[in-house]
Amino acid sequence: MNPILEVSKLNKSFGGVTVARDIDFVLDAGAMHCLIGPNGAGKSSFFRLLLGEHAPDSGAIRFSGDDITALRSFERIRKGISVKFQVPGIFKALSVRQNLEVAFQHHLHGASLGGTIRRVLEFTNLTGEAATHAGVLSHGQQQWLEIGMAVGVEPKLLLLDEPTAGMSPDETRKTGEMLHELNARGITILAVEHDMAFVQQIADSVTVLHMGAIFAKGSIDEITEHPGVQEIYLGAADE
């Protein structure tokens, strides 16, 4: 497989606290990869470095073969990176359809916009709630709406920061099914997650972060059987 994301010797500190330490990370196109680790491991900081919200102190980030280290967030998004953070960033006073219109309006127009909205409503099982204010949706539905907002423009890489936080077991299972469908469409997925059952449902491979550095990499079986992982993780909350 060709790598879609390549991170080389990435370092970042805030006020003397290191959140990324010599990170080397490669993600193949088409993968479904999970990033796990204990509280304060640097997972969310790593995501913000990938998205361009933080600038690294040193190191490089390449996306689809291009060096994007110096690009701003909106420039990375235009290249095909999309993100959904843990707390839904929806407009609660707007309807579900209006949220999608806002998300897509700078990318799609006319019939293309309408067709994409219909497909996303169907994909997220929100067709019946299209006219409903987003603020009255269940927590799981709000999370699905934001996933829809992130993937409607068909990104190459989808970053997910704890996509199942606060979900019921049934909602978590449905979210995993949605991500498998997106992956089957060709979207590469990188998810920060602490629910190991969900990680087992979706991940092809797993990376463990600890104190801003990569501690272990491998299949889900290799990670759960790793002698050090149980000591530093498994059950810990995210930062």
Secondary structure, DSSP 8 states (H G I E B T S, - for coil): --EEEEEEEEEEEETTEEEEEEEEEEEETT-EEEEE--TTSSHHHHHHHHHTSS--SEEEEEETTEE-TT--HHHHHHHTEEEE-SS----TTSBHHHHHHHHHTTT--HHHHHHHHHHHHHHTT-GGGTTSBGGGS-HHHHHHHHHHHHHTT--SEEEEESTTTT--HHHHHHHHHHHHHHHHTT-EEEEE---HHHHHHH-SEEEEEETTEEEEEE-HHHHHT-TTHHHH-SS----
